[in-house]
């Protein structure tokens, strides 16, 4: 059993909060020149290239029971949808705004836990959910006025990843996280590569051939495409390692550091900053999210105290 090392765990979580929006920023750069499907496929191909050798080197078992494999396929489909919706949203929205809207996910998960799994959710956390949703609406409003319905794409990201996390809960205890990510990458490539190739042959993905020619003649574009997958994979590995080294209650508030990092990256690379209304919405979302985390910790401590009484 790995001993807790909270400081190292926090450093890994900090790395995740930096690498995740950095990978999204590359997707935003390439979004104007490369097909969405190719970018998502490259993300998972890099995941396979990194994690399969790592799994073999550490002698992890990749075999799964039929039940776990079915859930892994479902989890992978949700992952594809979530990443695809995020990459697509970045073609229309500033980086910080897209990520901030997607942070409605903790509130969605809380409500899913209450109404789908029957978990107890008190009035304080439900109130925080309402405040968080109001904050998200404030971020959406100016973007919706400017670009229309694409401003809602991060909500699809949040919905997909909320379900993704629920499925992950059902398999996490039975499969090593690195093995799970490795197999998920293989499943994604097996599902996506033939579909993209078939769509190209039928004329539905007419830009694929041009994109491949671009990658062959522009090493910088190819390097950036590989960077999306590498940063995304490393970010998720850092999150996995952080959760192995430090309690989730310690790390959960740190995840909101992704928003200021995204704001800084968006300002440096794209000269984008949230406007006044969006900034207020981001503050409400972060505040409500941190309050939900606080209430979760209070509830967990009370439950632990009741069990030992």
Rosetta blueprint (number, residue, H / E / L):
1 X L
2 X L
3 X L
4 X L
5 X L
6 X H
7 X H
8 X H
9 X H
10 X H
11 X H
12 X H
13 X H
14 X H
15 X H
16 X H
17 X H
18 X H
19 X H
20 X H
21 X H
22 X H
23 X H
24 X H
25 X H
26 X H
27 X H
28 X H
29 X H
30 X H
31 X L
32 X L
33 X L
34 X L
35 X L
36 X H
37 X H
38 X H
39 X H
40 X H
41 X H
42 X H
43 X H
44 X H
45 X H
46 X H
47 X H
48 X H
49 X H
50 X H
51 X H
52 X H
53 X H
54 X H
55 X H
56 X H
57 X H
58 X L
59 X L
60 X L
61 X L
62 X L
63 X L
64 X L
65 X L
66 X H
67 X H
68 X H
69 X H
70 X H
71 X H
72 X H
73 X H
74 X H
75 X H
76 X H
77 X H
78 X H
79 X H
80 X H
81 X H
82 X H
83 X H
84 X H
85 X H
86 X H
87 X H
88 X H
89 X H
90 X L
91 X L
92 X L
93 X L
94 X L
95 X H
96 X H
97 X H
98 X H
99 X H
100 X H
101 X H
102 X H
103 X L
104 X L
105 X H
106 X H
107 X H
108 X H
109 X H
110 X H
111 X H
112 X H
113 X H
114 X H
115 X H
116 X L
117 X L
118 X L
119 X L
120 X L
121 X L
122 X L
123 X H
124 X H
125 X H
126 X H
127 X H
128 X H
129 X H
130 X H
131 X H
132 X H
133 X H
134 X H
135 X H
136 X H
137 X H
138 X H
139 X H
140 X H
141 X H
142 X H
143 X H
144 X H
145 X H
146 X H
147 X H
148 X H
149 X H
150 X H
151 X H
152 X H
153 X H
154 X H
155 X H
156 X H
157 X H
158 X H
159 X H
160 X H
161 X H
162 X H
163 X H
164 X H
165 X H
166 X H
167 X H
168 X H
169 X H
170 X H
171 X H
172 X L
173 X L
174 X L
175 X L
176 X L
177 X H
178 X H
179 X H
180 X H
181 X H
182 X H
183 X H
184 X H
185 X H
186 X H
187 X H
188 X H
189 X H
190 X H
191 X H
192 X H
193 X H
194 X H
195 X H
196 X H
197 X H
198 X H
199 X H
200 X H
201 X H
202 X L
203 X L
204 X L
205 X L
206 X L
207 X H
208 X H
209 X H
210 X H
211 X H
212 X H
213 X H
214 X H
215 X H
216 X H
217 X H
218 X L
219 X H
220 X H
221 X H
222 X H
223 X H
224 X H
225 X H
226 X H
227 X H
228 X H
229 X H
230 X H
231 X H
232 X H
233 X H
234 X H
235 X H
236 X H
237 X H
238 X H
239 X H
240 X H
241 X H
242 X H
243 X H
244 X H
245 X H
246 X L
247 X L
248 X H
249 X H
250 X H
251 X H
252 X H
253 X H
254 X H
255 X H
256 X H
257 X H
258 X H
259 X H
260 X H
261 X H
262 X H
263 X H
264 X H
265 X H
266 X H
267 X H
268 X H
269 X H
270 X H
271 X L
272 X L
273 X L
274 X L
275 X L
276 X H
277 X H
278 X H
279 X H
280 X H
281 X H
282 X H
283 X H
284 X H
285 X H
286 X H
287 X H
288 X H
289 X H
290 X H
291 X H
292 X H
293 X H
294 X H
295 X H
296 X H
297 X H
298 X H
299 X H
300 X H
301 X H
302 X H
303 X H
304 X H
305 X H
306 X H
307 X H
308 X H
309 X L
